Amino acid sequence: MRLIPRDDRFFDLFAEMAGILVTSANTLQQLFADPSRLDEFQTNIKNLEHQADRLTAEANRKVDTTFVTPLDREDIHTLVTRLDNVVDLIDGCARRAQIYRITEARDPAIRLCSVLGEACVQIREAVAAMKKPQMVYEHGVRIKRLEEQADAIYHDTLGNLFAGTPDPLTVMKWKDLYDSLETAIDECHYVSLSLESISLKNS
């Protein structure tokens, strides 16, 4: 029996953050699939980003005020920051799409969003399994494969974009959007590395 109880609310915060990742990624895919509702989807993502910011602030506050934390304080800070980074990147991509006023649904963007969404699902499941290092590792392997899949889509898409689009402004806009999606997927990999490290350290 612990003389000083640990505050396990942190695990609930991680789970809430991971759920926001999944919802944000799914909403971004809807945005690229149906640009006619771009403003609606962008607003929804912005609201999710605000929720993630509030949870991040709460986690950091609790780190500062909790006497005994269930994980290393620096690990908690790193994990919530990286989870929040994914939501920020998704929000940034949606904002770019709004600024550029995209009007067409492009298959590569939808495919990259699908990969991003699956990576976020894997993060959510890894968060739920944080006390089981082998399961966290397996989710990390899947995220790494998804990152590699996204790399292949990204490079093929850029080649086709530069070869087949005569309008420089269109090339610039879509390259920026594809870059944003690729960066968000890369950040999911960094989240998985943090989860693996934390899980092993505390097993």
TIGU-260491 format. One record per residue (C-alpha): residue number from 1; x, y negated, z. Coordinates in steps of 0.1 Angstrom, whole numbers, plus 5000, padded with zeros to 4 digits. Each point is the difference from the previous one (the first is absolute). Layout:
% TIGU-260491
<atom resi="NUM" X="X" Y="Y" Z="Z"/>
...
This chain:
% TIGU-260491
<atom resi="1" X="5000" Y="5000" Z="5000"/>
<atom resi="2" X="5013" Y="4966" Z="4990"/>
<atom resi="3" X="5004" Y="4974" Z="5028"/>
<atom resi="4" X="4996" Y="4973" Z="4974"/>
<atom resi="5" X="4976" Y="5009" Z="4972"/>
<atom resi="6" X="5009" Y="4994" Z="4964"/>
<atom resi="7" X="4977" Y="4979" Z="4978"/>
<atom resi="8" X="4990" Y="5023" Z="4971"/>
<atom resi="9" X="4979" Y="4973" Z="4983"/>
<atom resi="10" X="5030" Y="4995" Z="4977"/>
<atom resi="11" X="4990" Y="5032" Z="4982"/>
<atom resi="12" X="4965" Y="4987" Z="4995"/>
<atom resi="13" X="5015" Y="4968" Z="4985"/>
<atom resi="14" X="5021" Y="5020" Z="4976"/>
<atom resi="15" X="4970" Y="5020" Z="4989"/>
<atom resi="16" X="4979" Y="4969" Z="4994"/>
<atom resi="17" X="5028" Y="4984" Z="4980"/>
<atom resi="18" X="5004" Y="5032" Z="4979"/>
<atom resi="19" X="4962" Y="4999" Z="4993"/>
<atom resi="20" X="5003" Y="4964" Z="4988"/>
<atom resi="21" X="5028" Y="5011" Z="4976"/>
<atom resi="22" X="4977" Y="5026" Z="4984"/>
<atom resi="23" X="4970" Y="4977" Z="4997"/>
<atom resi="24" X="5022" Y="4972" Z="4986"/>
<atom resi="25" X="5016" Y="5023" Z="4974"/>
<atom resi="26" X="4966" Y="5013" Z="4989"/>
<atom resi="27" X="4986" Y="4965" Z="4997"/>
<atom resi="28" X="5030" Y="4990" Z="4979"/>
<atom resi="29" X="4993" Y="5029" Z="4977"/>
<atom resi="30" X="4964" Y="4988" Z="4997"/>
<atom resi="31" X="5013" Y="4965" Z="4991"/>
<atom resi="32" X="5021" Y="5012" Z="4972"/>
<atom resi="33" X="4973" Y="5024" Z="4987"/>
<atom resi="34" X="4973" Y="4972" Z="5000"/>
<atom resi="35" X="5016" Y="4966" Z="4996"/>
<atom resi="36" X="4965" Y="4984" Z="4996"/>
<atom resi="37" X="4998" Y="5003" Z="5038"/>
<atom resi="38" X="5035" Y="4988" Z="5006"/>
<atom resi="39" X="4991" Y="4972" Z="5025"/>
<atom resi="40" X="4978" Y="5023" Z="5020"/>
<atom resi="41" X="5027" Y="5027" Z="5004"/>
<atom resi="42" X="5027" Y="4974" Z="5006"/>
<atom resi="43" X="4980" Y="4986" Z="5029"/>
<atom resi="44" X="4995" Y="5034" Z="5014"/>
<atom resi="45" X="5037" Y="5007" Z="4999"/>
<atom resi="46" X="5008" Y="4967" Z="5016"/>
<atom resi="47" X="4976" Y="5008" Z="5029"/>
<atom resi="48" X="5018" Y="5033" Z="5005"/>
<atom resi="49" X="5033" Y="4983" Z="5000"/>
<atom resi="50" X="4988" Y="4977" Z="5028"/>
<atom resi="51" X="4989" Y="5031" Z="5019"/>
<atom resi="52" X="5034" Y="5015" Z="4996"/>
<atom resi="53" X="5017" Y="4968" Z="5012"/>
<atom resi="54" X="4978" Y="5000" Z="5031"/>
<atom resi="55" X="5009" Y="5036" Z="5008"/>
<atom resi="56" X="5037" Y="4993" Z="4994"/>
<atom resi="57" X="4998" Y="4970" Z="5024"/>
<atom resi="58" X="4982" Y="5022" Z="5026"/>
<atom resi="59" X="5026" Y="5027" Z="4997"/>
<atom resi="60" X="5029" Y="4975" Z="5004"/>
<atom resi="61" X="4982" Y="4984" Z="5030"/>
<atom resi="62" X="4996" Y="5034" Z="5016"/>
<atom resi="63" X="5037" Y="5009" Z="4994"/>
<atom resi="64" X="5009" Y="4968" Z="5020"/>
<atom resi="65" X="4975" Y="5006" Z="5028"/>
<atom resi="66" X="4999" Y="5038" Z="5005"/>
<atom resi="67" X="5024" Y="5013" Z="5026"/>
<atom resi="68" X="5003" Y="5035" Z="4986"/>
<atom resi="69" X="4994" Y="5005" Z="4963"/>
<atom resi="70" X="4994" Y="5034" Z="4984"/>
<atom resi="71" X="5027" Y="4993" Z="4975"/>
<atom resi="72" X="5032" Y="4980" Z="4998"/>
<atom resi="73" X="4990" Y="4963" Z="4998"/>
<atom resi="74" X="5021" Y="4993" Z="4969"/>
<atom resi="75" X="4984" Y="5030" Z="4983"/>
<atom resi="76" X="4965" Y="4987" Z="5007"/>
<atom resi="77" X="5010" Y="4966" Z="4986"/>
<atom resi="78" X="5016" Y="5015" Z="4969"/>
<atom resi="79" X="4970" Y="5023" Z="4992"/>
<atom resi="80" X="4973" Y="4974" Z="5004"/>
<atom resi="81" X="5020" Y="4975" Z="4980"/>
<atom resi="82" X="5004" Y="5025" Z="4971"/>
<atom resi="83" X="4964" Y="5010" Z="5001"/>
<atom resi="84" X="4991" Y="4963" Z="4999"/>
<atom resi="85" X="5024" Y="4995" Z="4971"/>
<atom resi="86" X="4981" Y="5025" Z="4979"/>
<atom resi="87" X="4967" Y="4981" Z="5006"/>
<atom resi="88" X="5018" Y="4967" Z="4993"/>
<atom resi="89" X="5013" Y="5013" Z="4967"/>
<atom resi="90" X="4966" Y="5013" Z="4989"/>
<atom resi="91" X="4985" Y="4966" Z="5009"/>
<atom resi="92" X="5028" Y="4983" Z="4980"/>
<atom resi="93" X="4992" Y="5021" Z="4970"/>
<atom resi="94" X="4963" Y="4993" Z="5002"/>
<atom resi="95" X="5008" Y="4963" Z="5003"/>
<atom resi="96" X="5022" Y="5001" Z="4969"/>
<atom resi="97" X="4973" Y="5017" Z="4981"/>
<atom resi="98" X="4976" Y="4972" Z="5010"/>
<atom resi="99" X="5025" Y="4973" Z="4991"/>
<atom resi="100" X="5005" Y="5015" Z="4966"/>
<atom resi="101" X="4963" Y="5005" Z="4995"/>
<atom resi="102" X="5004" Y="5035" Z="4985"/>
<atom resi="103" X="4970" Y="5010" Z="4980"/>
<atom resi="104" X="5009" Y="5035" Z="4987"/>
<atom resi="105" X="5004" Y="5033" Z="5018"/>
<atom resi="106" X="5033" Y="5015" Z="4991"/>
<atom resi="107" X="5006" Y="5037" Z="5006"/>
<atom resi="108" X="5035" Y="4998" Z="5013"/>
<atom resi="109" X="4990" Y="4976" Z="5028"/>
<atom resi="110" X="4971" Y="5023" Z="5009"/>
<atom resi="111" X="5024" Y="5030" Z="5001"/>
<atom resi="112" X="5025" Y="4981" Z="5021"/>
<atom resi="113" X="4972" Y="4990" Z="5024"/>
<atom resi="114" X="4990" Y="5037" Z="5002"/>
<atom resi="115" X="5035" Y="5010" Z="5010"/>
<atom resi="116" X="5001" Y="4972" Z="5025"/>
<atom resi="117" X="4967" Y="5011" Z="5015"/>
<atom resi="118" X="5012" Y="5036" Z="5003"/>
<atom resi="119" X="5032" Y="4988" Z="5017"/>
<atom resi="120" X="4979" Y="4981" Z="5025"/>
<atom resi="121" X="4979" Y="5031" Z="5007"/>
<atom resi="122" X="5032" Y="5019" Z="5007"/>
<atom resi="123" X="5011" Y="4972" Z="5024"/>
<atom resi="124" X="4967" Y="5002" Z="5018"/>
<atom resi="125" X="5003" Y="5038" Z="5004"/>
<atom resi="126" X="5037" Y="4996" Z="5011"/>
<atom resi="127" X="4989" Y="4975" Z="5026"/>
<atom resi="128" X="4974" Y="5024" Z="5013"/>
<atom resi="129" X="5027" Y="5027" Z="5003"/>
<atom resi="130" X="5027" Y="4979" Z="5016"/>
<atom resi="131" X="5006" Y="5025" Z="5028"/>
<atom resi="132" X="5006" Y="5028" Z="4975"/>
<atom resi="133" X="5033" Y="4992" Z="4982"/>
<atom resi="134" X="4997" Y="5028" Z="4974"/>
<atom resi="135" X="4966" Y="4987" Z="4988"/>
<atom resi="136" X="5013" Y="4964" Z="4999"/>
<atom resi="137" X="5030" Y="5012" Z="4979"/>
<atom resi="138" X="4977" Y="5018" Z="4976"/>
<atom resi="139" X="4979" Y="4969" Z="4995"/>
<atom resi="140" X="5033" Y="4981" Z="4994"/>
<atom resi="141" X="5010" Y="5024" Z="4973"/>
<atom resi="142" X="4966" Y="4995" Z="4983"/>
<atom resi="143" X="5005" Y="4962" Z="5002"/>
<atom resi="144" X="5035" Y="5003" Z="4985"/>
<atom resi="145" X="4985" Y="5020" Z="4971"/>
<atom resi="146" X="4973" Y="4974" Z="4995"/>
<atom resi="147" X="5027" Y="4973" Z="5000"/>
<atom resi="148" X="5018" Y="5019" Z="4972"/>
<atom resi="149" X="4968" Y="5004" Z="4981"/>
<atom resi="150" X="4994" Y="4962" Z="5003"/>
<atom resi="151" X="5035" Y="4993" Z="4987"/>
<atom resi="152" X="4993" Y="5021" Z="4969"/>
<atom resi="153" X="4967" Y="4982" Z="4993"/>
<atom resi="154" X="5016" Y="4966" Z="5006"/>
<atom resi="155" X="5029" Y="5005" Z="4977"/>
<atom resi="156" X="4979" Y="5015" Z="4972"/>
<atom resi="157" X="4975" Y="4972" Z="5004"/>
<atom resi="158" X="5026" Y="4972" Z="4998"/>
<atom resi="159" X="5015" Y="5016" Z="4969"/>
<atom resi="160" X="4966" Y="5000" Z="4983"/>
<atom resi="161" X="4992" Y="4965" Z="5013"/>
<atom resi="162" X="5032" Y="4985" Z="4985"/>
<atom resi="163" X="4996" Y="5020" Z="4967"/>
<atom resi="164" X="4964" Y="4994" Z="4994"/>
<atom resi="165" X="4990" Y="4966" Z="5014"/>
<atom resi="166" X="5009" Y="4970" Z="4978"/>
<atom resi="167" X="4987" Y="4973" Z="5024"/>
<atom resi="168" X="5028" Y="4991" Z="5025"/>
<atom resi="169" X="4976" Y="4987" Z="5026"/>
<atom resi="170" X="4980" Y="5033" Z="5001"/>
<atom resi="171" X="5033" Y="5019" Z="5003"/>
<atom resi="172" X="5010" Y="4978" Z="5029"/>
<atom resi="173" X="4967" Y="5003" Z="5019"/>
<atom resi="174" X="4998" Y="5038" Z="4997"/>
<atom resi="175" X="5036" Y="5006" Z="5007"/>
<atom resi="176" X="4996" Y="4980" Z="5032"/>
<atom resi="177" X="4969" Y="5020" Z="5010"/>
<atom resi="178" X="5017" Y="5034" Z="4992"/>
<atom resi="179" X="5030" Y="4988" Z="5021"/>
<atom resi="180" X="4977" Y="4992" Z="5029"/>
<atom resi="181" X="4984" Y="5034" Z="4999"/>
<atom resi="182" X="5034" Y="5018" Z="4998"/>
<atom resi="183" X="5013" Y="4980" Z="5030"/>
<atom resi="184" X="4969" Y="5009" Z="5021"/>
<atom resi="185" X="5006" Y="5037" Z="4992"/>
<atom resi="186" X="5037" Y="4997" Z="5009"/>
<atom resi="187" X="4989" Y="4985" Z="5033"/>
<atom resi="188" X="4979" Y="5031" Z="5007"/>
<atom resi="189" X="5032" Y="5020" Z="4998"/>
<atom resi="190" X="5016" Y="4978" Z="5026"/>
<atom resi="191" X="4970" Y="5005" Z="5023"/>
<atom resi="192" X="5004" Y="5037" Z="4996"/>
<atom resi="193" X="5037" Y="4999" Z="5009"/>
<atom resi="194" X="4991" Y="4980" Z="5032"/>
<atom resi="195" X="4974" Y="5026" Z="5009"/>
<atom resi="196" X="5024" Y="5029" Z="4995"/>
<atom resi="197" X="5027" Y="4983" Z="5021"/>
<atom resi="198" X="4975" Y="4992" Z="5028"/>
<atom resi="199" X="4984" Y="5034" Z="5000"/>
<atom resi="200" X="5034" Y="5018" Z="5002"/>
<atom resi="201" X="5013" Y="4977" Z="5027"/>
<atom resi="202" X="4969" Y="5007" Z="5022"/>
<atom resi="203" X="4994" Y="5037" Z="4993"/>
